[in-house]
């Protein structure tokens, strides 16, 4: 009895679940679509989740093992963040090859189609096994830029990509698969949406790992390091809790909360009131052009931990002038404004005019600007790890390192 495609896919998914529960559970998370417009198979977007798109004619020509391999291949593209972490790989063709080389090493040979992209596909480059997509991209780019003729298969594959071919034959008569990944759908997305997809992918991987651990008790080795990276939380570089505890004066906000645990002396039948004071810190972030993206990420990391101490934070972004003032929320990405010249004076002036609203001013910067007039309230200068300390700044200073 011939199975229809839906039955065939269900049968393959069941086989994958039995062989490798992690990948079987991962597959359940995806919406499946048949579409002849894709050459073989691929992954598309469904909001911030994914569609698995399969060409039904291509599916029909695969044997049972190759069908399992195809599904695992696409799942690995998602799990290795190939769909969300590729902007630094500007050559798309080389990037496609590097991605396939990386993931095909985690699929047993009997589950791969003829001519898969592997380190052995390019013997002249002596590519090491399981070194990661970035390693293969750099090696292939180096060969393509310096002496492409020294790697004959690379020339053939790049020519095949340019001609839109799916398979080529090398000089030794071996078949070679041509990688085809369309990134246009992802590249067109705003940066904020791309970050949401990245976070959703991390959530899916953690959920899959949790379920797989219950079923099989183990996680594939290729995902252990990924999960460690997802779950790792870099500690703050400064003890914000101890530092902020010392600010007993200044502006605070008073919050009241009804509680049955506290006796109401005035109205015995009503719940008592719990009163809590909350510090309000003005955090200035230097967004001038001299501050790198890595430094801004370092600043935001520290601000996150500062907020976790229970402190209310207002972020003031400034380069040569104040460009944005907004309450900090850990649930929303911060859009960076500015990126021009640098002057500390506008922030100092604003703080002096509004110092009754804030417990203190904490200024994150690379320190590269002239010394402003002194602040009239508490101030702490926080210098990024990759910058030199500016001893001319008036007030306490710390160096993130």
C-alpha positions as CSV (number, residue, x, y, z in Angstrom):
1,X,0.0,0.0,0.0
2,X,1.4,3.4,-1.1
3,X,1.4,6.0,1.7
4,X,0.3,9.5,0.8
5,X,2.8,12.3,1.6
6,X,1.2,13.2,4.9
7,X,1.3,9.6,6.1
8,X,4.9,9.3,4.8
9,X,5.9,12.4,6.8
10,X,4.2,11.1,9.9
11,X,6.0,7.8,9.5
12,X,9.4,9.5,9.1
13,X,8.7,11.8,12.1
14,X,7.9,8.7,14.2
15,X,11.1,7.0,13.1
16,X,13.1,10.1,14.0
17,X,11.4,10.2,17.4
18,X,12.4,6.6,18.1
19,X,15.9,7.0,16.9
20,X,16.6,10.5,18.3
21,X,13.9,11.8,20.6
22,X,15.4,15.3,20.9
23,X,15.0,15.8,17.1
24,X,11.6,14.1,17.1
25,X,10.3,16.6,19.7
26,X,12.0,19.5,17.9
27,X,10.1,18.5,14.7
28,X,6.8,18.6,16.5
29,X,7.4,22.2,17.3
30,X,7.3,23.1,13.6
31,X,4.4,23.7,11.2
32,X,4.9,21.6,8.1
33,X,4.0,22.8,4.6
34,X,4.3,21.2,1.1
35,X,5.4,23.7,-1.5
36,X,6.9,23.1,-4.9
37,X,8.4,26.6,-5.1
38,X,11.3,25.5,-2.8
39,X,13.9,23.4,-4.7
40,X,14.2,20.7,-2.0
41,X,13.3,21.8,1.6
42,X,13.8,24.8,3.8
43,X,12.7,26.7,6.8
44,X,10.4,29.8,6.7
45,X,8.8,32.1,9.2
46,X,5.4,31.9,10.9
47,X,5.4,35.0,13.0
48,X,8.4,34.5,15.3
49,X,8.1,30.7,14.9
50,X,9.1,28.4,12.0
51,X,7.5,26.6,9.1
52,X,9.2,23.5,7.7
53,X,8.7,23.7,3.9
54,X,9.2,20.6,1.8
55,X,9.0,20.2,-2.0
56,X,6.7,17.1,-2.4
57,X,8.4,15.9,-5.6
58,X,11.8,16.0,-4.0
59,X,10.4,14.2,-0.9
60,X,9.1,11.4,-3.1
61,X,12.5,10.6,-4.6
62,X,14.2,10.1,-1.2
63,X,14.5,6.8,0.5
64,X,13.4,6.4,4.2
65,X,16.8,7.1,5.6
66,X,17.3,10.2,3.5
67,X,13.9,11.6,4.6
68,X,15.0,11.3,8.2
69,X,18.3,13.0,7.3
70,X,16.5,15.8,5.5
71,X,14.3,16.6,8.5
72,X,17.3,16.6,10.8
73,X,19.3,18.8,8.4
74,X,16.6,21.5,8.6
75,X,16.3,21.2,12.3
76,X,20.0,21.7,12.7
77,X,19.9,24.9,10.7
78,X,17.4,26.2,13.2
79,X,19.1,24.8,16.3
80,X,22.5,26.1,15.3
81,X,21.0,29.6,14.8
82,X,21.9,29.7,11.1
83,X,18.7,31.6,10.4
84,X,19.3,34.3,12.9
85,X,23.1,34.6,13.2
86,X,24.5,35.2,9.8
87,X,24.8,39.0,9.3
88,X,28.6,38.9,9.9
89,X,29.0,36.4,7.1
90,X,28.6,38.9,4.2
91,X,29.3,36.4,1.4
92,X,26.0,34.4,1.3
93,X,27.2,31.7,-1.1
94,X,30.2,30.8,1.1
95,X,28.1,31.1,4.2
96,X,25.6,28.6,2.7
97,X,28.4,26.1,2.1
98,X,29.9,26.6,5.6
99,X,26.6,26.1,7.3
100,X,25.9,22.8,5.4
101,X,29.5,21.6,6.2
102,X,28.9,22.2,9.8
103,X,25.5,20.5,10.2
104,X,26.0,17.5,7.8
105,X,28.7,16.2,10.2
106,X,26.0,15.5,12.8
107,X,24.0,13.3,10.4
108,X,25.1,9.7,9.9
109,X,26.3,9.1,6.4
110,X,23.5,6.6,5.6
111,X,21.0,9.4,6.2
112,X,22.6,11.9,3.9
113,X,21.9,12.3,0.1
114,X,24.7,11.7,-2.4
115,X,27.4,14.3,-2.4
116,X,26.7,16.2,0.8
117,X,28.8,19.2,1.8
118,X,31.4,18.0,4.3
119,X,35.0,18.9,5.2
120,X,36.2,16.1,2.9
121,X,34.5,17.9,0.0
122,X,37.4,20.3,-0.1
123,X,40.5,18.2,0.6
124,X,43.0,20.9,-0.4
125,X,41.9,23.0,2.6
126,X,42.5,20.4,5.3
127,X,39.3,21.4,7.1
128,X,39.1,20.1,10.7
129,X,36.0,18.3,11.8
130,X,33.2,19.9,13.9
131,X,34.9,23.2,14.2
132,X,31.8,25.4,13.7
133,X,30.3,27.4,10.9
134,X,32.5,30.5,11.4
135,X,35.7,28.4,11.1
136,X,34.5,26.9,7.8
137,X,33.4,30.3,6.5
138,X,36.8,31.9,7.2
139,X,38.7,29.0,5.6
140,X,36.5,29.0,2.5
141,X,36.6,32.8,2.2
142,X,40.4,32.8,2.5
143,X,40.6,30.2,-0.3
144,X,38.1,32.1,-2.5
145,X,39.9,35.4,-2.1
146,X,43.6,34.4,-2.2
147,X,43.8,31.5,-4.6
148,X,40.4,30.0,-5.6
149,X,42.0,27.7,-8.3
150,X,43.8,25.9,-5.5
151,X,40.5,24.4,-4.4
152,X,38.8,23.0,-7.5
153,X,35.6,21.9,-5.8
154,X,35.0,25.3,-4.3
155,X,35.2,26.8,-7.8
156,X,32.7,24.2,-9.1
157,X,30.3,24.7,-6.3
158,X,30.3,28.5,-6.4
159,X,29.8,28.2,-10.2
160,X,26.9,25.8,-9.6
161,X,25.3,28.2,-7.1
162,X,25.6,31.0,-9.6
163,X,23.8,28.9,-12.3
164,X,21.1,27.8,-9.9
165,X,22.0,24.1,-10.1
166,X,21.1,21.5,-7.5
167,X,23.8,19.0,-8.2
168,X,27.1,19.0,-10.1
169,X,29.8,16.5,-10.9
170,X,33.4,17.1,-10.0
171,X,36.5,16.2,-12.0
172,X,36.6,12.8,-10.3
173,X,33.1,12.0,-11.3
174,X,31.7,12.5,-7.8
175,X,28.3,14.2,-7.3
176,X,28.2,17.3,-5.2
177,X,25.1,18.8,-3.6
178,X,24.7,22.6,-4.1
179,X,23.5,24.4,-1.0
180,X,20.4,26.6,-1.5
181,X,19.3,28.7,1.4
182,X,17.1,31.8,0.9
183,X,17.7,34.4,3.6
184,X,15.7,37.2,2.1
185,X,12.7,36.6,4.4
186,X,14.9,37.0,7.5
187,X,17.1,39.8,6.2
188,X,14.0,42.0,5.5
189,X,13.0,41.9,9.2
190,X,13.6,44.8,11.6
191,X,16.4,44.2,14.0
192,X,14.0,44.0,16.9
193,X,12.0,41.2,15.2
194,X,15.2,39.3,14.5
195,X,16.0,39.5,18.2
196,X,12.6,38.2,19.1
197,X,13.1,35.2,16.8
198,X,16.5,34.6,18.3
199,X,14.9,34.5,21.8
200,X,12.0,32.3,20.6
201,X,14.5,29.9,19.1
202,X,16.4,29.7,22.5
203,X,13.0,29.1,24.2
204,X,12.2,26.2,21.8
205,X,15.6,24.6,22.2
206,X,15.3,24.7,26.0
207,X,11.7,23.3,25.9
208,X,12.8,20.5,23.6
209,X,15.7,19.7,25.8
210,X,13.5,19.5,28.9
211,X,11.0,17.2,27.2
212,X,13.8,15.0,25.7
213,X,15.4,14.6,29.1
214,X,12.2,13.2,30.5
215,X,11.9,10.7,27.6
216,X,15.4,9.7,26.9
217,X,17.5,11.1,29.7
218,X,20.1,12.7,27.4
219,X,20.7,15.6,25.1
220,X,22.6,15.2,21.8
221,X,26.3,16.2,22.3
222,X,26.0,18.9,19.6
223,X,23.3,20.7,21.7
224,X,25.0,20.5,25.1
225,X,27.3,23.4,24.5
226,X,24.4,25.4,22.8
227,X,22.2,24.9,25.9
228,X,25.1,25.9,28.2
229,X,25.5,29.1,26.3
230,X,21.7,29.8,26.3
231,X,21.5,29.1,30.0
232,X,24.7,30.9,31.0
233,X,24.1,34.3,32.7
234,X,27.2,36.4,32.9
235,X,27.4,37.9,36.4
236,X,27.7,41.7,36.8
237,X,31.1,43.2,36.8
238,X,30.3,45.4,39.8
239,X,28.4,44.8,43.0
240,X,25.5,47.1,42.4
241,X,23.4,45.8,45.3
242,X,26.1,46.8,47.9
243,X,26.8,50.1,46.1
244,X,23.2,51.2,45.8
245,X,22.4,50.2,49.4
246,X,24.7,53.0,50.6
247,X,22.4,55.6,49.0
248,X,20.0,56.1,51.9
249,X,19.3,59.7,51.1
250,X,18.1,61.4,47.9
251,X,14.9,60.9,46.1
252,X,12.9,57.7,46.7
253,X,9.4,56.6,45.6
254,X,7.1,55.2,48.2
255,X,5.0,52.2,47.3
256,X,2.1,50.8,49.4
257,X,0.8,47.3,49.2
258,X,-2.2,45.8,51.1
259,X,-1.3,42.7,53.1
260,X,-3.2,40.5,55.5
261,X,0.0,39.7,57.3
262,X,0.2,43.1,58.8
263,X,-2.4,44.3,61.4
264,X,-4.3,47.5,60.6
265,X,-4.4,49.4,63.9
266,X,-6.9,52.0,62.6
267,X,-9.2,49.7,60.8
268,X,-8.9,46.2,62.3
269,X,-11.2,44.6,59.8
270,X,-9.1,45.9,56.8
271,X,-5.8,44.6,55.6
272,X,-2.6,46.4,56.7
273,X,-0.4,48.4,54.5
274,X,3.2,47.4,53.6
275,X,5.3,50.5,52.8
276,X,8.4,50.2,50.6
277,X,10.8,52.8,49.5
278,X,12.4,52.4,46.1
279,X,15.5,54.3,44.9
280,X,15.3,56.2,41.6
281,X,18.6,56.3,39.7
282,X,19.3,58.4,36.7
283,X,21.6,56.3,34.4
284,X,23.3,58.1,31.6
285,X,24.6,56.1,28.7
286,X,27.2,57.6,26.4
287,X,26.0,56.8,22.9
288,X,28.6,58.8,21.0
289,X,30.4,57.4,18.0
290,X,33.5,56.5,20.0
291,X,31.5,54.0,22.1
292,X,31.5,50.6,20.4
293,X,28.5,48.2,20.1
294,X,30.3,45.8,22.5
295,X,30.7,48.6,25.0
296,X,27.0,49.5,24.8
297,X,26.1,45.8,25.3
298,X,28.4,45.8,28.4
299,X,26.6,48.9,29.7
300,X,23.1,47.4,29.2
301,X,24.2,44.2,30.9
302,X,25.2,46.1,34.0
303,X,22.0,48.2,33.9
304,X,20.0,45.0,33.9
305,X,21.6,43.8,37.1
306,X,21.2,47.3,38.6
307,X,17.5,47.1,38.0
308,X,17.3,43.6,39.6
309,X,18.3,45.2,42.9
310,X,14.8,46.8,43.0
311,X,16.0,50.2,41.8
312,X,13.9,52.3,39.4
313,X,16.0,53.5,36.5
314,X,15.6,56.3,34.1
315,X,18.0,56.0,31.1
316,X,19.3,59.2,29.6
317,X,21.0,58.6,26.2
318,X,23.4,61.3,25.1
319,X,26.3,62.0,22.8
320,X,27.0,65.7,22.4
321,X,23.4,66.4,23.4
322,X,20.7,64.4,25.2
323,X,18.9,62.3,22.6
324,X,16.4,60.2,24.6
325,X,15.1,59.9,28.1
326,X,13.0,56.8,29.1
327,X,12.2,54.6,32.0
328,X,14.1,51.3,31.9
329,X,12.1,48.1,31.3
330,X,13.9,44.8,31.1
331,X,11.1,43.5,28.9
332,X,11.8,45.9,26.1
333,X,14.8,46.3,23.8
334,X,16.4,49.7,24.0
335,X,16.8,51.6,20.7
336,X,20.1,53.5,20.7
337,X,20.0,57.1,19.7
338,X,22.9,59.5,19.0
339,X,26.2,58.2,17.7
340,X,27.7,61.6,17.2
341,X,30.3,63.6,19.2
342,X,30.7,63.6,22.9
343,X,30.0,66.0,25.7
344,X,29.2,65.2,29.3
345,X,27.9,68.6,30.2
346,X,24.2,68.3,28.9
347,X,23.6,65.3,31.1
348,X,25.3,67.0,34.1
349,X,23.1,70.1,33.5
350,X,19.9,68.0,33.3
351,X,20.8,66.1,36.4
352,X,21.6,69.3,38.4
353,X,18.2,70.7,37.3
354,X,16.3,67.6,38.3
355,X,18.4,66.2,41.2
356,X,15.5,66.1,43.6
357,X,13.9,63.4,41.4
358,X,16.9,61.0,41.6
359,X,19.0,59.2,44.2
360,X,22.1,59.5,42.1
361,X,23.5,59.8,38.6
362,X,25.5,56.8,37.2
363,X,27.2,57.7,33.9
364,X,28.3,54.8,31.6
365,X,30.9,56.0,29.2
366,X,34.3,55.3,27.5
367,X,35.5,58.5,29.2
368,X,36.6,60.2,26.0
369,X,35.4,63.8,26.5
370,X,36.4,66.9,28.3
371,X,35.7,67.2,32.0
372,X,32.3,68.8,32.7
373,X,31.4,71.1,35.7
374,X,30.8,69.1,38.9
375,X,27.5,67.4,39.5
376,X,25.5,68.8,42.4
377,X,24.4,65.4,43.7
378,X,25.8,61.9,43.9
379,X,27.5,60.7,40.8
380,X,29.4,57.6,39.8
381,X,31.4,57.4,36.5
382,X,31.5,53.8,35.0
383,X,34.2,53.3,32.4
384,X,33.9,50.5,29.9
385,X,36.3,47.5,30.2
386,X,38.1,48.3,26.9
387,X,38.6,52.0,27.7
388,X,41.2,53.8,29.7
389,X,40.3,55.5,33.0
390,X,39.8,59.2,32.7
391,X,41.2,60.5,36.0
392,X,40.1,64.1,35.3
393,X,36.4,63.2,35.8
394,X,35.2,64.7,39.1
395,X,33.6,62.1,41.4
396,X,33.9,58.4,42.2
397,X,34.9,56.2,39.3
398,X,35.0,52.5,38.6
399,X,36.5,50.6,35.7
400,X,34.5,47.5,34.4
401,X,37.0,44.7,34.0
